[in-house]
Amino acid sequence: MTKASKPKAASADADSTRANILNVALQEFSRLGLSGARIDAIAAESGSNKGMIYYYFGSKDGLYVAALEESYRRFRQIESDFQIDELPPARALRQLVGASFDFHAAHPEFVRMVMGENIQQGEYIRRIPELRQLNQSAIAVLERLCRRGSDEGVFRADIDAVDLHMSISALSFYNVSNRHTFSHIFERDLGAADVHAARREAVIAMILSYVRAA
């Protein structure tokens, strides 16, 4: 092993250790919240120790903030998973809405992290200034998409991208956040594959109907 390769190997190991801690912490915080999660449990599950966690993240609050940021970054990966700007507007929006719906269903930890942070009135998200820029990039994608759709005569010209983003998020979020109560009250298992597929198509249809030019 050369001298040049040692720092790279050490850096890769450090990145892997940090990522593993963060993955475990995200699950722990999403299940138990900031107050209920325990550093000892995160250390045990991740195969690390408390000293290592404090070395990488500084404190329990620091680890929570990092987990919160990571949950948003994973969600924002949706826009980069396919070339929205290269697809016809309606098809691009269909794929974007479907991907958002699927992500929420597959990652209930994201929903729980967002719910928990709202219970705390956004106290910790304010410590992540980069998230505004990260989410603004998502709005920019929607703005370009809406503009193309309007120019081609398939979308209304008065669509507000932030409002559209909120509608997509809300329709995707509810299916997870209210899954257990809704399923019990109406005896419809929102986690079932056929129910998920039908609801997914309904949400896509609602959004496309909302943006469609008259």
PAZAPA-4460 file (N, C-alpha, C; in steps of 0.05 Angstrom, whole numbers, plus 32768, in hexadecimal, padded with zeros to 4 digits):
% residues 214
    n_x    n_y    n_z   ca_x   ca_y   ca_z    c_x    c_y    c_z   seq   type   mol
   8011   7FE8   8000   8000   8000   8000   8012   8019   8000     1      M     A
   800D   802B   7FEE   801D   8043   7FEC   8014   8057   8001     2      T     A
   8026   806B   8005   801F   8080   8019   8007   8090   800F     3      K     A
   8005   8093   7FF5   7FEF   80A2   7FEA   7FD4   8094   7FEE     4      A     A
   7FD5   8079   7FEF   7FBB   806B   7FF1   7FB1   8069   800E     5      S     A
   7FC2   806C   8021   7FBA   806A   803D   7FA5   807F   8045     6      K     A
   7FAA   8099   803F   7F95   80AC   8046   7F7B   80A7   8038     7      P     A
   7F7B   809D   801F   7F62   8097   8011   7F53   8081   801F     8      K     A
   7F62   806C   8027   7F55   8055   8034   7F4A   805E   804F     9      A     A
   7F59   806E   805D   7F50   8078   8077   7F38   8089   8074    10      A     A
   7F38   809A   805F   7F21   80AC   805A   7F08   809B   8053    11      S     A
   7F0C   8086   8043   7EF6   8075   803B   7EEA   8067   8054    12      A     A
   7EFB   805D   8065   7EF2   8050   807E   7EE3   8064   808F    13      D     A
   7EED   807C   8091   7EE0   8090   80A2   7EC4   8097   8096    14      A     A
   7EC3   809A   807C   7EA9   80A0   806F   7E95   8089   8073    15      D     A
   7E9F   8070   8071   7E8E   8059   8075   7E84   8058   8092    16      S     A
   7E95   805D   80A5   7E8D   805D   80C1   7E78   8072   80C7    17      T     A
   7E7E   808A   80BC   7E6B   80A0   80C1   7E50   809A   80B4    18      R     A
   7E50   8090   809C   7E37   808A   808E   7E28   8074   809D    19      A     A
   7E35   8060   80A7   7E28   804B   80B6   7E1B   8056   80CF    20      N     A
   7E29   8067   80DE   7E1E   8073   80F6   7E05   8083   80EE    21      I     A
   7E07   8092   80D8   7DF1   80A3   80D0   7DD9   8093   80C8    22      L     A
   7DDD   807D   80BA   7DC6   806C   80B3   7DB7   8061   80CB    23      N     A
   7DC7   8058   80DE   7DBB   804D   80F7   7DAC   8064   8106    24      V     A
   7DBA   807B   8108   7DAE   8091   8117   7D94   809A   810A    25      A     A
   7D93   809B   80EF   7D7B   80A3   80E2   7D63   8092   80E9    26      L     A
   7D68   8078   80EA   7D52   8065   80F2   7D4A   8069   810F    27      Q     A
   7D5E   806D   8120   7D59   8070   813D   7D4A   808A   8143    28      E     A
   7D53   809F   8137   7D45   80B9   813B   7D29   80B9   812F    29      F     A
   7D26   80AC   8118   7D0B   80AC   810C   7CF7   809B   811C    30      S     A
   7D01   8087   812A   7CEF   8076   813B   7CE9   8083   8156    31      R     A
   7CFE   808F   8162   7CFB   8097   817E   7CFD   80B5   8182    32      L     A
   7D04   80C4   816D   7D07   80E1   8170   7D21   80E8   817D    33      G     A
   7D27   8102   817E   7D40   810B   818A   7D42   8104   81A7    34      L     A
   7D2D   8108   81B6   7D2E   8104   81D3   7D2F   80E6   81DA    35      S     A
   7D22   80D5   81C9   7D20   80B9   81D0   7D38   80A8   81C6    36      G     A
   7D45   80B1   81B1   7D5C   80A3   81A6   7D73   80A3   81BA    37      A     A
   7D83   808E   81BA   7D9A   808C   81CC   7DB4   8087   81BD    38      R     A
   7DC8   8097   81C4   7DE2   8094   81B7   7DED   8078   81BB    39      I     A
   7DE9   806D   81D4   7DF2   8052   81D9   7DE7   803D   81C5    40      D     A
   7DCD   8040   81C0   7DC0   802E   81AD   7DCA   8031   8191    41      A     A
   7DCE   804A   8189   7DD9   8050   816E   7DF5   8045   816B    42      I     A
   7E05   8048   8180   7E21   803D   8180   7E20   801F   817E    43      A     A
   7E10   8012   818D   7E0E   7FF5   818D   7E05   7FEA   8172    44      A     A
   7DF0   7FF6   8167   7DE5   7FED   814D   7DF9   7FF2   8136    45      E     A
   7E08   8008   8138   7E1A   800F   8122   7E35   8001   8125    46      S     A
   7E3A   7FF4   813B   7E54   7FE8   8140   7E6A   7FFB   8146    47      G     A
   7E62   8014   814E   7E75   8028   8155   7E76   802C   8173    48      S     A
   7E81   8041   817C   7E80   8048   8198   7E78   8065   819B    49      N     A
   7E70   806D   81B3   7E67   8088   81B8   7E7C   809C   81B1    50      K     A
   7E95   8096   81B7   7EAB   80A8   81B1   7EAD   80AE   8193    51      G     A
   7EA9   8099   8183   7EAA   809C   8166   7E93   80AE   815C    52      M     A
   7E7B   80AA   8167   7E64   80BA   815F   7E69   80D7   8166    53      I     A
   7E73   80DC   817E   7E78   80F8   8186   7E8F   8104   8175    54      Y     A
   7EA2   80F3   816D   7EB8   80FD   815C   7EAD   8107   8141    55      Y     A
   7E9B   80F8   8135   7E90   8100   811B   7E7A   8115   811C    56      Y     A
   7E6A   8114   8131   7E52   8125   8131   7E51   8139   8148    57      F     A
   7E63   8137   815B   7E66   814C   8170   7E54   8147   8188    58      G     A
   7E3B   8140   8183   7E27   813D   8198   7E0F   812E   818E    59      S     A
   7DFD   8127   81A0   7DE4   811A   8197   7DD4   812D   8185    60      K     A
   7DD3   8146   818C   7DC5   8159   817B   7DD2   815B   8160    61      D     A
   7DED   815B   815F   7DFB   815C   8146   7DF5   8144   8134    62      G     A
   7DF3   812C   8141   7DEC   8114   8132   7DCF   8116   8127    63      L     A
   7DBD   8120   8137   7DA1   8123   812F   7DA0   8136   8117    64      Y     A
   7DAE   814C   8118   7DAD   8160   8102   7DB9   8153   80E9    65      V     A
   7DCE   8144   80EC   7DDA   8136   80D4   7DC7   8121   80C9    66      A     A
   7DB8   8113   80DA   7DA5   80FF   80D1   7D8D   810D   80C3    67      A     A
   7D85   8124   80CD   7D6F   8133   80C1   7D77   813D   80A5    68      L     A
   7D8F   8147   80A3   7D99   8150   808A   7D9B   8139   8076    69      E     A
   7DA6   8123   807F   7DA8   810C   806D   7D8E   8102   8063    70      E     A
   7D79   8103   8074   7D5E   80FA   806B   7D54   810B   8054    71      S     A
   7D59   8125   8056   7D50   8138   8040   7D61   8134   8027    72      Y     A
   7D7B   812F   802B   7D8C   812B   8013   7D84   8112   8004    73      R     A
   7D7D   80FE   8012   7D74   80E5   8005   7D5A   80EA   7FF5    74      R     A
   7D48   80F9   8001   7D2F   8100   7FF3   7D34   8110   7FDA    75      F     A
   7D46   8123   7FDC   7D4C   8134   7FC5   7D5A   8126   7FAE    76      R     A
   7D64   810E   7FB4   7D71   80FE   7F9F   7D5D   80F7   7F89    77      Q     A
   7D43   80F9   7F8F   7D2F   80F2   7F7B   7D33   8100   7F61    78      I     A
   7D39   811B   7F62   7D3B   812B   7F4A   7D52   8122   7F38    79      E     A
   7D67   8117   7F44   7D7F   810F   7F35   7D7E   80F2   7F2B    80      S     A
   7D69   80E4   7F32   7D67   80C8   7F2A   7D5E   80C4   7F0D    81      D     A
   7D52   80D9   7F01   7D4C   80D8   7EE4   7D4D   80F4   7ED9    82      F     A
   7D50   80F6   7EBF   7D55   810F   7EB1   7D3A   811E   7EAC    83      Q     A
   7D31   812D   7EC0   7D17   813A   7EBD   7D17   814D   7EA6    84      I     A
   7D2D   815C   7EA2   7D2D   8171   7E8D   7D2D   8165   7E71    85      D     A
   7D32   814B   7E6E   7D33   813E   7E54   7D19   812F   7E4D    86      E     A
   7D07   812F   7E60   7CED   8121   7E5B   7CD7   8134   7E54    87      L     A
   7CC3   812C   7E45   7CAC   813D   7E41   7CA0   8145   7E5B    88      P     A
   7C95   815E   7E5E   7C8C   8168   7E78   7C79   8156   7E87    89      P     A
   7C64   814C   7E7B   7C51   813C   7E89   7C5D   8122   7E92    90      A     A
   7C6E   8116   7E82   7C7B   80FD   7E89   7C8F   8102   7EA0    91      R     A
   7C9D   8118   7E9F   7CB1   811F   7EB3   7CA3   8123   7ECE    92      A     A
   7C8C   8131   7ECE   7C7E   8136   7EE7   7C72   811C   7EF2    93      L     A
   7C68   810B   7EE0   7C5E   80F1   7EE8   7C73   80E1   7EF7    94      R     A
   7C8B   80E0   7EEC   7CA1   80D1   7EF8   7CA9   80DE   7F13    95      Q     A
   7CAA   80F8   7F14   7CB2   8106   7F2C   7C9E   8101   7F43    96      L     A
   7C84   8103   7F3D   7C70   80FD   7F51   7C71   80E0   7F5A    97      V     A
   7C73   80CE   7F47   7C75   80B2   7F4E   7C8D   80AB   7F5F    98      G     A
   7CA4   80B8   7F58   7CBC   80B3   7F68   7CB9   80BE   7F84    99      A     A
   7CAD   80D5   7F87   7CA8   80E1   7FA1   7C96   80CF   7FB2   100      S     A
   7C81   80C5   7FA6   7C6E   80B4   7FB4   7C7C   809A   7FBD   101      F     A
   7C8C   808E   7FAB   7C9A   8076   7FB1   7CAF   807A   7FC7   102      D     A
   7CBD   8091   7FC6   7CD2   8096   7FDA   7CC6   8097   7FF6   103      F     A
   7CB0   80A6   7FF9   7CA3   80A8   8013   7C9B   808D   801D   104      H     A
   7C8F   807C   800C   7C86   8062   8014   7C9D   8050   801C   105      A     A
   7CB4   8052   800E   7CCB   8041   8013   7CDC   804B   802A   106      A     A
   7CD8   8065   8032   7CE9   8071   8046   7CD8   807E   805C   107      H     A
   7CCA   806F   806C   7CB9   807B   8081   7CCA   808A   8095   108      P     A
   7CE4   8083   8097   7CF6   8092   80A9   7CF7   80B0   80A2   109      E     A
   7CF6   80B6   8088   7CF6   80D2   807F   7CDD   80E0   8089   110      F     A
   7CC7   80D3   8086   7CAD   80DF   808F   7CAE   80E4   80AD   111      V     A
   7CB8   80D0   80BC   7CB9   80D3   80D9   7CCC   80E9   80E2   112      R     A
   7CE3   80EB   80D3   7CF6   8101   80DA   7CE9   811C   80D5   113      M     A
   7CDB   811F   80BF   7CCE   8139   80B9   7CB8   813F   80CE   114      V     A
   7CA8   812A   80D5   7C93   812E   80E9   7C9F   8136   8104   115      M     A
   7CB5   8129   810B   7CC2   812F   8125   7CCD   814B   8125   116      G     A
   7CD9   8153   810F   7CE4   816E   810E   7CCF   8184   810F   117      E     A
   7CB7   817E   8103   7CA1   8191   8104   7C96   8193   8121   118      N     A
   7C96   817C   812F   7C8D   817D   814B   7C9F   818F   815B   119      I     A
   7CB9   818F   8153   7CCD   81A0   8161   7CCE   81BC   8154   120      Q     A
   7CBA   81C2   8143   7CB7   81DC   8137   7CD0   81E4   8126   121      Q     A
   7CDC   81D1   811A   7CF3   81D6   8108   7D0B   81E1   8115   122      G     A
   7D0F   81DA   812F   7D25   81E5   813E   7D40   81DD   8132   123      E     A
   7D42   81C4   812A   7D5C   81B9   8121   7D62   81BD   8104   124      Y     A
   7D4D   81BE   80F4   7D51   81C2   80D7   7D5C   81DD   80D1   125      I     A
   7D58   81F0   80E4   7D64   820B   80E1   7D82   820A   80E2   126      R     A
   7D8D   81F4   80ED   7DAA   81F1   80EF   7DB6   81E6   80D5   127      R     A
   7DA6   81E2   80C1   7DB0   81D7   80A8   7DAA   81EA   8091   128      I     A
   7DB9   8200   808F   7DB4   8214   807B   7DB6   8209   805E   129      P     A
   7DC5   81F4   805A   7DC9   81E8   8040   7DAF   81DD   8035   130      E     A
   7D9C   81D6   8047   7D83   81CA   803E   7D72   81DC   802D   131      L     A
   7D74   81F6   8033   7D65   8209   8023   7D6E   8208   8006   132      R     A
   7D88   8208   8002   7D92   8207   7FE7   7D8C   81EC   7FDA   133      Q     A
   7D8E   81D7   7FEA   7D88   81BC   7FDF   7D6B   81BA   7FD6   134      L     A
   7D58   81C5   7FE5   7D3C   81C4   7FDE   7D35   81D8   7FC8   135      N     A
   7D44   81EF   7FC8   7D40   8202   7FB2   7D46   81F6   7F97   136      Q     A
   7D5A   81E4   7F97   7D61   81D7   7F7D   7D4A   81C6   7F74   137      S     A
   7D3B   81BA   7F86   7D24   81AA   7F7F   7D0E   81BC   7F73   138      A     A
   7D0B   81D3   7F7F   7CF7   81E6   7F75   7CFF   81F0   7F5A   139      I     A
   7D19   81F4   7F56   7D22   81FE   7F3B   7D1C   81E9   7F26   140      A     A
   7D1E   81CF   7F2D   7D17   81BA   7F1A   7CFA   81BC   7F13   141      V     A
   7CE9   81BF   7F27   7CCC   81C1   7F21   7CC5   81DB   7F11   142      L     A
   7CD3   81F0   7F17   7CCE   8209   7F08   7CD5   8205   7EEB   143      E     A
   7CEB   81F9   7EE5   7CF2   81F4   7EC9   7CDE   81E1   7EBC   144      R     A
   7CD6   81CD   7ECA   7CC2   81BA   7EC0   7CA7   81C8   7EBA   145      L     A
   7C9E   81D8   7ECC   7C85   81E7   7EC9   7C87   81FA   7EB2   146      C     A
   7C9E   8207   7EAF   7CA2   821A   7E99   7CA1   820C   7E7E   147      R     A
   7CAE   81F5   7E7C   7CAE   81E6   7E63   7C92   81DD   7E5D   148      R     A
   7C84   81D3   7E71   7C69   81CA   7E6D   7C56   81E0   7E64   149      G     A
   7C5A   81F8   7E6F   7C4A   820F   7E67   7C51   8218   7E4A   150      S     A
   7C6B   8218   7E44   7C74   8220   7E29   7C69   820D   7E14   151      D     A
   7C66   81F4   7E1B   7C5C   81E0   7E08   7C3E   81DE   7E08   152      E     A
   7C31   81ED   7E1A   7C14   81EE   7E1B   7C07   81D7   7E29   153      G     A
   7C16   81C7   7E38   7C0A   81B0   7E46   7C05   81B6   7E64   154      V     A
   7C13   81CA   7E6F   7C0F   81D2   7E8B   7C04   81EE   7E8C   155      F     A
   7BF6   81F4   7EA2   7BED   820F   7EA7   7C05   8221   7EAA   156      R     A
   7C01   823B   7EA5   7C17   824E   7EA7   7C1A   825A   7EC3   157      A     A
   7C06   8255   7ED5   7C07   8262   7EEF   7C0E   8250   7F06   158      D     A
   7C1D   823A   7F00   7C24   8227   7F15   7C3A   8232   7F26   159      I     A
   7C37   8231   7F40   7C4C   8239   7F53   7C5B   8220   7F5B   160      D     A
   7C75   821F   7F56   7C85   8207   7F5A   7C86   81FE   7F77   161      A     A
   7C87   8212   7F89   7C88   820A   7FA6   7C6D   81FE   7FAE   162      V     A
   7C57   8209   7FA4   7C3D   81FE   7FAA   7C3A   81E2   7F9E   163      D     A
   7C44   81DE   7F86   7C43   81C4   7F79   7C54   81B0   7F89   164      L     A
   7C6B   81B8   7F92   7C7C   81A7   7FA2   7C6E   819F   7FBC   165      H     A
   7C60   81B2   7FC8   7C52   81AC   7FE1   7C3C   8198   7FDC   166      M     A
   7C2E   819B   7FC6   7C18   8188   7FC1   7C22   816C   7FBC   167      S     A
   7C38   8169   7FAD   7C44   814F   7FA8   7C4D   8143   7FC2   168      I     A
   7C5B   8153   7FD3   7C65   8149   7FEC   7C4E   8140   7FFE   169      S     A
   7C39   8151   8000   7C23   814B   8012   7C15   8131   800A   170      A     A
   7C10   812D   7FF0   7C02   8115   7FE7   7C13   80FC   7FEB   171      L     A
   7C2D   80FF   7FE9   7C3F   80E9   7FEE   7C43   80E3   800C   172      S     A
   7C43   80F8   801B   7C49   80F7   8038   7C32   80E9   8048   173      F     A
   7C1A   80F0   8041   7C03   80E7   8051   7C00   80C9   8050   174      Y     A
   7C07   80BD   803A   7C04   80A0   8037   7C15   8091   804B   175      N     A
   7C2A   809E   8054   7C3C   8092   8068   7C36   809C   8084   176      V     A
   7C33   80B6   8087   7C30   80C2   80A2   7C16   80B8   80AF   177      S     A
   7C01   80B3   809F   7BE7   80AB   80AA   7BE0   808E   80A3   178      N     A
   7BF4   807E   809C   7BF0   8063   8092   7BE0   8052   80A7   179      R     A
   7BE9   8052   80BF   7BDE   8040   80D3   7BC2   8049   80DC   180      H     A
   7BBE   8063   80E0   7BA3   806C   80E9   7B8F   8069   80D2   181      T     A
   7B97   8071   80BA   7B85   806F   80A3   7B7E   8052   809D   182      F     A
   7B93   8041   809E   7B8E   8024   8098   7B7B   8018   80AC   183      S     A
   7B7D   801F   80C5   7B6B   8014   80DA   7B4F   801F   80D6   184      H     A
   7B4C   8039   80D3   7B31   8045   80D2   7B22   803C   80B9   185      I     A
   7B2F   803A   80A2   7B21   8034   8089   7B26   8018   807F   186      F     A
   7B34   8008   808F   7B3A   7FEC   8088   7B45   7FEA   806C   187      E     A
   7B59   7FFB   8066   7B67   7FFA   804D   7B84   7FFC   8053   188      R     A
   7B93   7FE7   804D   7BAF   7FE6   8054   7BBF   7FF7   8040   189      D     A
   7BC8   800E   8049   7BD7   8020   8038   7BF2   8016   8031   190      L     A
   7BFB   8002   8040   7C15   7FF6   803A   7C14   7FDF   8026   191      G     A
   7BFC   7FD6   801F   7BF9   7FC0   800B   7C02   7FCA   7FF0   192      A     A
   7C0E   7FB8   7FE0   7C19   7FBF   7FC6   7C03   7FC9   7FB3   193      A     A
   7BEC   7FBD   7FB3   7BD7   7FC5   7FA0   7BCB   7FE0   7FA8   194      D     A
   7BC9   7FE5   7FC2   7BBF   7FFE   7FCC   7BD3   8014   7FC6   195      V     A
   7BEC   800E   7FCA   7C01   8022   7FC4   7C01   8029   7FA7   196      H     A
   7BFF   8015   7F95   7BFF   801A   7F78   7BE7   802B   7F6F   197      A     A
   7BD0   8025   7F7A   7BB8   8034   7F73   7BB9   8051   7F7D   198      A     A
   7BC3   8054   7F96   7BC5   806F   7FA1   7BDA   807F   7F92   199      R     A
   7BF0   8072   7F8A   7C05   807F   7F7B   7BFA   808B   7F61   200      R     A
   7BEB   807B   7F53   7BDF   8084   7F39   7BCB   809A   7F3E   201      E     A
   7BBC   8099   7F54   7BA9   80AE   7F5A   7BB7   80C8   7F60   202      A     A
   7BCD   80C7   7F6E   7BDC   80DF   7F75   7BE8   80EC   7F5C   203      V     A
   7BF4   80DB   7F4B   7BFF   80E5   7F32   7BE9   80F2   7F21   204      I     A
   7BD1   80E5   7F1F   7BBB   80F0   7F10   7BB2   810B   7F1B   205      A     A
   7BB1   810E   7F35   7BA9   8127   7F42   7BBC   813E   7F3B   206      M     A
   7BD6   8138   7F3D   7BEA   814C   7F38   7BE9   8154   7F1A   207      I     A
   7BE8   8141   7F08   7BE7   8147   7EEC   7BCE   8156   7EE4   208      L     A
   7BB8   814F   7EF1   7B9F   815E   7EEB   7BA1   817B   7EF5   209      S     A
   7BAF   817F   7F0B   7BB2   8199   7F17   7BC3   81AC   7F04   210      Y     A
   7BD8   81A1   7EF8   7BEA   81B2   7EE8   7BE1   81B4   7ECB   211      V     A
   7BCF   81A2   7EC2   7BC8   81A1   7EA6   7BBB   81BB   7E9C   212      R     A
   7BC3   81C3   7E85   7BB8   81DB   7E78   7B9B   81D5   7E70   213      A     A
   7B8A   81E9   7E72   7B6D   81E5   7E6C   7B6A   81E1   7E4E   214      A     A
***
